[in-house]
Each structure stands twice: as structure tokens, then as C-alpha cells.
Amino acid sequence: MLSVTQSIKRAARLFGNAPALSYGDHVSTWNEFAQRVAKLAGAIRSVGLRVGDRVGVLDHNSDRYIEILYATFWAGGIVVPLNYRLTVNEINRQIEEFGPKIIFIGDEALINQDRLVAANHAQVIDIWGARPSDITLAYTQFLDQGESIDDHSPGNDATAAIFLTSGTTGVSKGVMLSHCNLYINAAIMQSVPAYYRHTVHLTMAPFFHIAAASRIFTVAMAGGHHHVMAKFDMEEMRRQIAKYRITSIQMVPTMIARLLDSESFNQQELTSLTDIGYGSAPIHDKLLRALQERLPNVRLTQHYGMTELSPAVTALMPEDHRITDQGCRRQSVGRVLPTAEIMIADADDREVARGEVGEILVRGPMVMQGYWNRPQDTATALRGGWMHTGDVGYLDDEGYLYVVDRIKDMIISGGENIYSLEVENALNLHPAVVECAVIGLSDPEWGERVHAIVVCRERMEVTEKALRQHCRDLLAGYKCPKTYEFRNELLSRSTYGKITKADLRRQTA
């Protein structure tokens, strides 16, 4: 049986006294970690959770967050990591959709507890015990009431987690990932040099993203040491790398640039660092040269994937990052991993020739089980046995994959996925807006910035300040447009009646 919990049981048997997990100054060995997971799983079962029930988690990264993930798997439940950057209303809608039996919540600043609890009758566990309440239990109190239990994980194709993603409809969808999905991804990532027995991996990206959460399972399978930061902070990251002798880290190119450009950059603090994994955008030669000059011993690996793919299906390995005459290869996302199969297809799902552009389709044991309670969306995405990514790309003669566009008009800003239709839906609710289009424009700091093109109704002008406030009331802050453009005429359309965003990008870039 394949289960995500196998890795911690193996690591406890083989490396029981070695560091497993650290957060701040607290370090747990594999034995200690496995014991706490079994005890927390017992507490979770004691409040009535059964196989297939959901457990929500709403907090910044921490060692307790990782304990909750594994304890939920161990108890036979399905974990639902909730995005703390969303509004209270957005989170409540998700709670109502997934119906968790238990919700672990963290820092009081993340969300108003009373408004959260009003949406659901789940048992609420206060992760940090910061606010005693008649309707919550402190995490330590909850843990103490549990008794260690045997592993109840159903494993294999049973759903282990539901990670939230957005679609072209602008509505959040729950991606069901099985134990097999997560196990296979962790297993194939062992082929990447960053992960081995003595890895000390630092994660700063939020665990509600599968890209960050998957590193938890990968490091555990290697028997390495996972160090956690609550969130990205450049100066604190440097201190943690030096203190814990971090060997590998996950970043986006924007973070790498900030690290190298920092006035307090100190090469001696980073001598332990051997590997950087990155994604969301290619690394340009100027940045690559700067990195190789200032940190010559660091290897780079890029992955391409998506939540529905658990998440990685290609890798651009360290040897592919050498600056040679074949520089174009570095603009690819690498070659397909051994467990996956990629096909470039036309509009009728027929394979196209090498070098021709089409939609990127993927199949293999890492493909999701489907979308939670969305059978039609699932059938559409998985038609013909292939996951339709919505990305457009091509394969070269050596099998390197190049992503050239995004069918779904997804904007990647600061490492966050933002869907234009969701932002457009919010803007269109303003009475002065007759139509709008939201596009991503190149930005030196964010990679892409959210840019709104707005057409107002006659005799109904609106200020940029008013639209900013309107969007803040409806959307998480990172989704709100950073720049606005007002036009007097309706936006150009294709013969199918759709706004031609490609033209807007060319006009605005």
C-alpha cells in the first residue's frame, strides 16, 4: 500500500534520533515527531472523525502545521489547507463547501474567529492557544486528550488532501489528491540532487500551496530535516540558513534577485546552501550569471506542474543551467519526469509534431482524482484519460518542454496564481464599470502585475482610488489590480465576440 504516512514511519525506524523538523528554536527528532503525529491522530479520532472526513487548517507555516497534516492522514482524514490570504467571506464559502469536521486555526490576526465559526459547526482547535474561548480548544489541550493510535491511513487511491485552485470560471475548486498522487511525486523527486539523507530544507512559501506542501513529503521520504519559516523574510531567511546550515531552499526568481541585490548579502552566511529549486518563471541569463558568480556552488532545478499534477511533471536539472551556446534550453521547463507522460495536442486532442504549439496534456499516476463535487469540470479536465492543463507549449527534438502561453489567462504575480476572470467579475460589480479586461504585464519586482483596463458608463466616471477600495472589499489583497487604465471606447473583440487580450497586452506592454 502507498501512503504518505509510510515515510515518517520509515524515517523513525532508520533515523529515529536525527532531526526531522524545526521551527524557530524548536527541533524534533524523527522519533519525537512520529510519536506526536500518532497521539494527535488519536485526538482527532476521539472527536468523531472517520475515514474520508475533512480537516481544515488555517495558519501560517509552522512545525505544528506539519504535525496536523500527517496526523490527519494517520487518522484517515482528508486535509484541506485553507488560504489565509483570502477574505473571511471567501474562506467561509470554502468551509461550507468542504464541510470540515475539525478546523485548526492559528494567529488571531489571520481571521475573525467568530465570523469563521458562524459558517460551520466544526470543532475548532486554536493552534497557538492565544485566545481562550468556550468554542475552541487549545492545541496542547487537544493533543493531551489523545492516545496514540495505529495508522488508519487508507492509502493508495483514497483522497489524502484537497488543495484549492481557481479555474477559468473564477470560482475556487478543490483538487483531490490521493495518497498515491502525493507518494509518487515525493518518490520521483528523490532523483533531484537536492533531496537526500542529510538534506536540510528550508520552506517559506505557504503550505496551502501544493508546491510548498509537496516539499514536506519529499524531504520526509529522503529522511532529511525540514526547517520551517512562517513566511518569507529576506533577513530572517539569511540568518536561518546560517544557523541551521540549510542545504536546499525553494524560491521564485524574484526572491533570488532580492537575495543577491541585498545590501547585507554575505556569501559566508550561505556556504551551506547547495541547491535552489524554483518555478513560476524562467531564470534569465543576467540573474543566472549573478548567482553563479556570487554563489558558485549552488545548483538550480526548475519544475513545471500544477496543483492537479501533485504538482511536478518536468525538471530542468542543474546541468541544463550551464551558460553555453544552447542558452535557449534554459527558457524551457525541462524534460518530463519518468513517472509522467506529456503530449502536445491540437484543439481535437490529436498529437502534433515536435516543435508545433498546442495544449500541454499529461497523464500518469500523479494526475489528480478530480475536483471536489464538480463532476463536469472533472470530466472536461480529464477527458480521454489526459489532464488538460490549459497551458500552451511545445516539445523540442530533445524532449524539452517550452510553455509559451496560458489558455486560462492566469497571472503569476509574486509567486501567486491569479485568475483574470475572478478579478473582472469583481470589477464588473461596480455600477460605473460597463466592461473591463484584466491582464498580466511584465513587472521587475513581481514577475507580472495585475493590470485592469476599464471602460466606464457614460456620465458615470469613477476614480482609481474608488476602484481600488471596491476590489479590496471583494478580493484578497494580492488579487487586486496594481495598475489601472481607463478607456472611452468598448474593447476590441474577436469574431467570436471575446475581448482580444493578446491585442491588449501588445498595446499596453
C-alpha positions, -999 to 999 in steps of 0.1 A, spaced: 0 0 0 12 35 -8 5 60 19 20 94 27 25 82 63 49 55 53 78 80 50 77 91 87 74 55 99 104 46 78 124 76 89 116 70 126 129 34 122 161 43 104 170 77 116 150 80 149 174 103 168 181 125 138 165 160 133 132 157 114 116 191 118 124 225 132 107 258 136 122 288 154 144 272 181 124 241 185 138 209 169 120 175 168 137 142 161 120 116 138 110 95 169 95 126 186 77 137 155 62 103 148 50 99 184 33 133 183 16 125 150 2 92 164 -10 110 195 -26 139 176 -42 114 153 -58 98 183 -71 131 195 -86 137 160 -103 104 160 -116 110 195 -139 138 184 -156 116 158 -135 119 127 -137 89 104 -121 79 72 -129 104 45 -139 133 68 -122 166 62 -99 186 85 -93 223 77 -61 241 85 -58 279 86 -25 293 97 10 305 87 36 278 83 49 261 114 60 227 128 25 222 142 10 227 107 31 198 95 20 177 125 -16 184 116 -11 173 80 4 140 89 -19 134 119 -49 139 96 -35 113 71 -28 90 101 -63 93 114 -77 85 79 -90 120 72 -86 144 43 -67 176 50 -79 209 35 -52 236 37 -71 270 36 -56 301 22 -53 327 50 -48 355 24 -84 353 13 -112 373 28 -134 360 56 -163 356 31 -141 336 7 -129 313 35 -164 308 48 -176 297 13 -149 271 12 -157 258 47 -193 254 37 -183 236 5 -159 211 21 -176 207 55 -146 200 77 -153 182 110 -124 199 126 -107 233 118 -73 242 132 -68 279 132 -38 300 141 -29 336 146 -58 357 156 -48 384 131 -55 359 102 -92 359 106 -120 370 129 -128 337 147 -165 344 154 -172 351 118 -154 320 108 -172 297 133 -206 311 123 -202 295 89 -197 259 102 -203 237 133 -169 221 132 -147 215 163 -123 244 163 -87 239 176 -66 270 185 -31 261 173 -13 286 195 -38 289 224 -37 327 221 -74 333 228 -93 311 254 -129 305 243 -159 284 251 -160 273 214 -123 264 209 -98 240 224 -61 249 227 -38 227 206 -18 214 236 -50 206 255 -64 188 224 -31 169 219 -30 158 256 -65 143 254 -54 120 226 -40 85 229 -15 72 203 -32 51 177 -21 28 149 -20 42 114 -56 44 99 -45 59 66 -65 42 38 -36 49 13 -35 42 -24 -62 60 -44 -81 73 -13 -81 111 -12 -54 125 12 -58 162 6 -78 188 -11 -58 218 -23 -76 248 -36 -71 263 -70 -90 286 -93 -103 279 -127 -114 299 -158 -148 304 -142 -131 325 -114 -146 301 -88 -122 283 -64 -121 245 -70 -109 217 -47 -83 195 -62 -85 160 -48 -50 144 -45 -47 108 -33 -21 92 -12 -7 76 -44 -5 110 -61 15 126 -33 37 95 -27 46 92 -64 56 129 -65 77 126 -34 93 94 -48 103 108 -82 117 140 -66 143 117 -49 160 118 -83 167 156 -78 201 161 -61 187 185 -36 170 157 -16 190 130 2 196 117 37 214 148 50 192 174 33 183 204 55 155 220 35 140 255 43 104 262 33 90 298 34 62 295 8 28 289 23 17 253 29 -17 260 13 2 258 -20 10 223 -32 44 235 -44 54 241 -8 35 213 8 49 187 -15 84 195 -3 73 183 32 66 148 18 97 148 -4 120 157 25 103 131 47 108 104 21 145 112 20 148 111 58 161 147 58 155 176 80 127 201 73 131 236 86 101 259 85 97 297 84 63 312 89 66 334 59 92 349 36 115 375 52 149 381 35 170 390 65 155 362 87 160 337 58 197 345 57 200 341 95 182 308 94 204 295 65 235 302 85 221 289 119 207 256 106 232 250 78 204 249 52 213 229 21 183 234 -1 156 260 -5 126 268 -27 124 302 -42 110 321 -72 134 341 -94 122 374 -78 134 361 -44 167 351 -58 172 385 -73 163 402 -40 188 380 -21 217 388 -45 208 425 -45 205 428 -8 229 454 8 235 429 36 244 400 13 271 379 29 284 350 10 299 334 41 264 330 57 253 309 27 282 285 23 260 255 33 235 262 5 239 237 -24 205 237 -41 178 261 -51 145 249 -66 125 275 -84 94 278 -106 67 301 -119 91 318 -144 123 311 -163 156 324 -148 171 349 -171 208 348 -180 217 381 -162 203 367 -130 219 332 -136 253 348 -142 250 368 -110 240 338 -90 269 317 -104 293 345 -96 282 351 -60 272 315 -51 292 293 -74 284 261 -56 246 264 -58 228 241 -82 195 252 -98 165 230 -106 132 242 -121 100 222 -122 68 226 -142 35 214 -130 2 224 -114 -19 215 -84 -38 189 -104 -5 171 -111 6 168 -74 25 190 -87 56 184 -108 59 166 -142 91 181 -156 125 191 -143 152 214 -157 182 199 -140 213 216 -127 233 206 -158 208 223 -180 216 257 -164 251 259 -176 256 291 -197 266 277 -231 257 284 -267 225 264 -261 211 291 -239 176 287 -253 172 255 -233 172 275 -201 139 291 -213 123 257 -212 108 240 -181 129 208 -186 121 173 -196 94 150 -185 99 131 -152 100 92 -155 65 88 -139 47 112 -163 38 113 -200 33 145 -219 16 151 -252 12 183 -271 -23 183 -287 -44 203 -311 -80 215 -304 -93 180 -312 -68 163 -287 -47 149 -315 -9 149 -310 10 175 -330 45 171 -344 76 181 -324 81 218 -324 45 226 -331 25 245 -305 -6 230 -288 -21 224 -254 0 205 -229 -17 172 -218 -3 150 -191 -11 115 -178 3 92 -152 -1 83 -115 4 119 -103 -28 131 -120 -55 142 -96 -86 122 -87 -108 151 -97 -124 183 -85 -144 181 -53 -182 179 -61 -175 191 -97 -181 160 -119 -185 180 -151 -153 200 -145 -135 168 -137 -148 151 -169 -137 181 -190 -102 183 -175 -96 145 -177 -112 137 -210 -96 110 -230 -75 99 -199 -53 130 -201 -51 160 -178 -57 191 -199 -35 217 -183 -49 248 -202 -12 257 -209 1 261 -245 35 249 -253 57 227 -275 84 200 -272 118 203 -290 137 175 -306 154 166 -273 121 165 -254 125 198 -236 91 214 -229 85 251 -236 54 269 -221 45 298 -244 11 309 -232 -17 302 -207 -51 294 -221 -67 303 -188 -52 338 -186 -36 330 -153 -14 358 -140 16 348 -118 24 377 -95 49 373 -67 46 335 -70 8 337 -65 -17 324 -92 -43 350 -100 -71 344 -124 -82 373 -145 -119 364 -147 -123 364 -109 -108 400 -108 -130 410 -138 -161 397 -120 -153 419 -90 -147 450 -111 -179 445 -131 -199 447 -99 -191 484 -97 -220 504 -111 -198 527 -131 -180 499 -150 -195 489 -183 -168 464 -191 -132 456 -182 -103 433 -190 -76 421 -166 -42 411 -179 -7 404 -166 20 428 -175 57 422 -170 70 437 -138 106 437 -125 96 431 -89 65 408 -91 72 390 -124 38 400 -135 15 427 -122 -23 427 -123 -34 454 -147 -70 464 -152 -83 481 -184 -117 497 -175 -144 513 -197 -169 534 -177 -205 541 -184 -214 574 -200 -217 602 -174 -206 578 -147 -169 584 -140 -150 566 -113 -116 572 -98 -88 547 -95 -89 552 -57 -126 542 -57 -120 510 -77 -91 501 -55 -113 502 -25 -141 484 -43 -117 455 -51 -102 453 -16 -137 448 -3 -143 418 -25 -109 402 -31 -78 391 -13 -52 419 -15 -28 401 -38 -55 396 -64 -64 434 -66 -51 453 -97 -18 471 -91 -24 495 -121 -54 508 -139 -61 522 -174 -93 539 -184 -106 539 -219 -135 557 -235 -145 531 -262 -155 494 -258 -126 470 -260 -119 452 -293 -133 417 -298 -126 387 -319 -150 372 -344 -163 350 -316 -172 381 -296 -145 377 -270 -122 406 -259 -88 401 -276 -65 401 -246 -34 394 -268 -40 427 -285 -44 445 -252 -11 431 -239 7 443 -271 -9 477 -268 -1 481 -231 33 464 -227 
